[in-house]
Amino acid sequence: MENGDVARGFANDAVAGGRVVRPSHIWSPEVIEDIQEKAEIGRYRIRAYSTLRRTVHFQDLTFVPCTLTRIPLEGYRERCETRTVIGARHGAEPITLQTPITIAGMSYGALSANAKQALGWAASRVGISTTTGDGGMRPGEREDSNTLVYQVLPSRYGFDPHHLQMADAAEVVIGQGAKPGTGGLLLESKMSATIAEARTLPEGVDQRSPVRHPDFFGPDDLQIKIEELREATDGRIPIYVKIGACRVLEDVKLAAKAGADVIVLDGLEGATGASPEALLDHTGIPTMPATVLAVRALREEGLEGEVNLIVSGGIRDGVDAAKALALGADAVSIGTAALIALNCNKPVHHEDYERLGTRAGACHHCHTGGCPVGITTQDPELVKRLPPQEASERVEHFLNSMTMEMQMMARACGKSDVHDLEPEDMRALTLESSLVTGIPFAGMDRPVAL
Amino acid sequence: MAAVAARQVEIDCAGRSTREINQQIRRAASEGAAEIVLLHPAGRHNLCVALFDPVTVRLRGDAGWYCGGMLDGGTVVVEGNAGWGVAENTMSGRVEVVGNVGTGAGATMHGGELYVSGDAGSRAAISLKGGAVVVGGSVGYMSGFMMQRGSLVVCGDAGEALGDSMYEGTIYVAGEVASLGADAVDAEAGDDDLEFLRGELERHGVDHDPSSFRKIVSGRKLWNFSKKEFEVWKTAM
């Protein structure tokens, strides 16, 4: 038998020298490339964005709108409330969001000034909040954003109590979904003189932020820290606690006990500007099951509705957001989706994507500082590619589309408030999603249970 | 709240909430008080937090956590011990503790000064971004961890991993150092160092020979990753 006979009928890329190639599932081309890359660079691989893995996700749920058993609202006409008030637990001035979306904490340093400005302007026009990041409050950030959440991060880079007092809420960051249990990372290429000075760091260093806070460790300590922040702000602003989704049931209870007004829960799909790849792919649990656990935790403590819940990580549109609300979240937070609305991964400047070793649509190279569309860079020439006014309009439009999608789902399910969506409005499309949410698998009248 | 003398105010902490005490401190300061005396602080947390007025607050007793935290411009004197995070994130001003303090003393200070006459716990001057932390006694492990700028002066001994992963800044130790942390290295003290130390010691009335201090700075090997220096990085990554 000739080699050509063996190979007959197989695609060209499965054939070499006339024989069928048999790649290993263990030692796949990706694994081989990974090992050889590490053999070259001598450390873990670093990249941006979130995990590349398929995880159990909101897309595994479907809404079951009204038919004969329930009466829908007019999809394009009837009023459907989106206004969301959070943070009133301890008598602070609550945060009012015109739609249950927030812009997640992303630093000036990870993002360009134009990107931060565009996000602030868009959020202000839509009536939602933005969040500072490592490095503190960028000059002008307070003016750019009508509702601004000030992060209290382990590094305290640029932390200024005057800025804390100017903020509308404070967010104590315990961790993030992309890399829970580790600190921030900003590589040399983005550590410009301006960014370095804002963080009191030498220009051009690889900034590896601490993960532990310098002045507290555990939940009992956190309670005193939260009280300190209340003293510093005279109790005027709500205190959020952000955690990466790990032992969610316990962590949410502990954060609530420590005094959080709002818990921000960031799932495995959460993204970041730079991270060891191993952390992106192998730490944390996905946002959807994390949401279920967080709601259960608050319910078990009798704090549902009193401690507000914002979930983030992999929220791509208003439908994902509506599903998160239906599972019990008060609001969602977006980061990557907002950056994509800014222009991230847009098929322009192809040569610059190629120079980074990638292409539009698959770029996760924010860590390089060479962002072809001017979002995650400190290169003045690249930043010019993101005029903030135009960019903010795109984000504004996207946020409005999210609101409309949430309302569309709610109205179809007969709800006049997006917060009235509930698990019963959904069915699971996969056994996994049914198991983790307790929502019946499509075609069954009860949840899949072990 | 009682005015004891012109521009001096006494506040009895007993029976008052922390919020009430801090509000009264700010009110008295804004009304021109030069010195505010806190009676019976009783180890209470979060006293004198985010005090921005150029006033002196004197605590007649022990303070709890975060005393003088986020200070900007004022002076806080604790006539007793203080808990964790004393003077944390101070921007400017001065905190003095006539006693011992817990962990994280002067954490992330951007400026100003913390003086502790006794000992400090672990992680003194952690992530220090400016200013000076002067400890009359000894400091615990991981002091000066990830220090960025400023100075830590230790007149006694220092625990393990001193100055681990420092970016910049300077640590001076008169006594024994249990061990240096990753990338912390000895450096020769120059005239500027001796002058700085002499000034600090005189100001706090500490009797020490400036030339007896060991100077420790960043070796700068952790500033940027190098695969050729894995022996340093394997403990720091």
Interface residues (C-beta under 8 A of the other chain):
Chain A: I41 G42 R43 Y44 S155 R156 F159 D160 P161 H162 L164 Q165 E188 T200 L201 P202 G204 V205 D206 P210 P214 D215 F216 D221 I224 K225 E227 E228 R230 E231 A232 T233 D234 G235
Chain B: T18 R19 N22 Q23 H45 N46 V49 A50 F52 G64 W65 Y66 G69 M70 D72 W84 G85 E88 N89 M91 T103 G104 A107 T108 H110 R123 I126 S127 K129 G130 F145 M146 Q148 R149 Y167 E168 W223 N224 F225 K227 F230 W233 M237
